[in-house]
Amino acid sequence: MKIVFQLCHAVLVLALVGTVTELGLLGHFEDPWQWAPIVVLTLCLSLTLTHFFAPRPLIRKLFRISMILCILTGITGLFLHLKGNFEFELEMYKNLSFFSLLWRSLRGALPALAPGSMIYIGLLGLITALIQPPVSR
């Protein structure tokens, strides 16, 4: 089980580094809402590394909280991306039916489902915390 724990941590670190790097390369920091995933992912990365190299009960708790925060940030991002696309499409095509508007919004300028990767990262982190070997107090 220890090897699975180590592999989950390795995949989690890769996902966190890759996602925060991609957001940086995309210039995802025009307003405070765009900074949120960068800050949360950086926090998750630091707690993931601490959780692996210095596991303590408090760190484990903070690690879990950061993963829940990652999931909530992903859900918020999905909403904000979809809302931005909705507003843009509605401005361009005022007479669209709801389903046409939804379809266009899902395929819009903002990647509507991209924040979902933060949900996956958070879930992987919670699974990692569940399979963690016991830590000493």
N, C-alpha and C positions, 0 to 999 in steps of 0.2 A: 504493500500500500504506500510505502514511503516513496517509491519511484513514481507512482501516479501523482502524488502530491508535488514532487519536484517537477514533473512534466507539466502539470497544470500551472505551476508558477512560471515556468519558462514560456509557455504559450501566452499567459497573461501579460508578462513583461513585454513580449513581442507585440502583442495587440495594443498595449498602452503606448509604447514608444512609436509604433507605426501610425496610430491614430492621431496622437498629438503632433507628430511630425507633419502628417498630411494637412492637418488644420493650420499649422504654421505656414506651410508652403502655399496654401490657398489664400493666405491673408485673412484668416477667420478672426479678425479682431477690430472690426469697424465700430462696434458699439459694445456696451457692457454685456448684453445677452450673448454676443459672439465670444466674449472672453470666458464665459462660464464653463464651457466644455474643456477649454485648455487648462483652466485652473483646477477643475475637478479631476481631469485625467492626470495632471502632474501630481496632485495630492494622492491619488490612487497609486501611482507609480512609486512614490516615495514610501507609502505604507506597505505596498506589496514587497518591496525590497527589504524593508525593516521586518516585516512579518516572516520573511524567509530566513534572513540572517540572524535576527534577534527575537525569536518568538517569545512573547510574554503575554499574559492574560489581557492586559490593557491594550497592547498593540493589536491583539487578535480582535478585540471589541472595536477598536478604531478602524481596523481593516474592514470589518463587516459593515460598519456604518458608511465608510467611504464607498463601498460597492453598492449599497442601497442608494447613496447619493448619485452615483454614476447612472444607475437605472432611472432614477427620477429626472436627471438631467437629459438623458436620452429621450424619455417620454416628452419632456418639455420641448426638446429640439424637434421632434417629429411634428408636434403641434405647430411650432413657430414656422418651420419650413413649409408645411402644408398651408398654413394661414397666409404666408407671404405669396405663395404661388396662387392661392385662391384670389387674393386681392388683385394681383397682376392680371390674371386671366379675366376676372370680372370687369376690370377696367378696359381690357382689349375687346372683349366679347360680352356685351351687356345682356344679350338675350339668350344665353346658353341655359339649357336645362341643368338641373342639379347634377345629374350623373355625367353629363358632358363636361361640366365645370370640374367635377371631381376627377374625371379621367385626365383632363388637360393639366390639372394641378398636380397630379401624381407624376406626370411626365414633364413638369415645368422647369424653369431655370434653376431653382434651388433643388438640390437632390432631396426629395421629400422623405425618402426612407433611410438616408445616410445616418441620421442620428441613432437609428436602431442598432448600429454597431456598439454604441455605449451600453445599450441594454444587454447585449450578448456578453460584453466584457464584464459588466456587473454580475450577471448570472454565473459566469465562469469563476469570478472571484468568490462568490458565495459558496459554490460547489467546492472550491479549493479550501475554504475555511471549514467546511463540513468534514472533509477527509483528512484534515490536519492531524498529525500524531499529537497525543497529549503533550501539553507544555507544563513545565514546573512553575510554581509560584515563586 
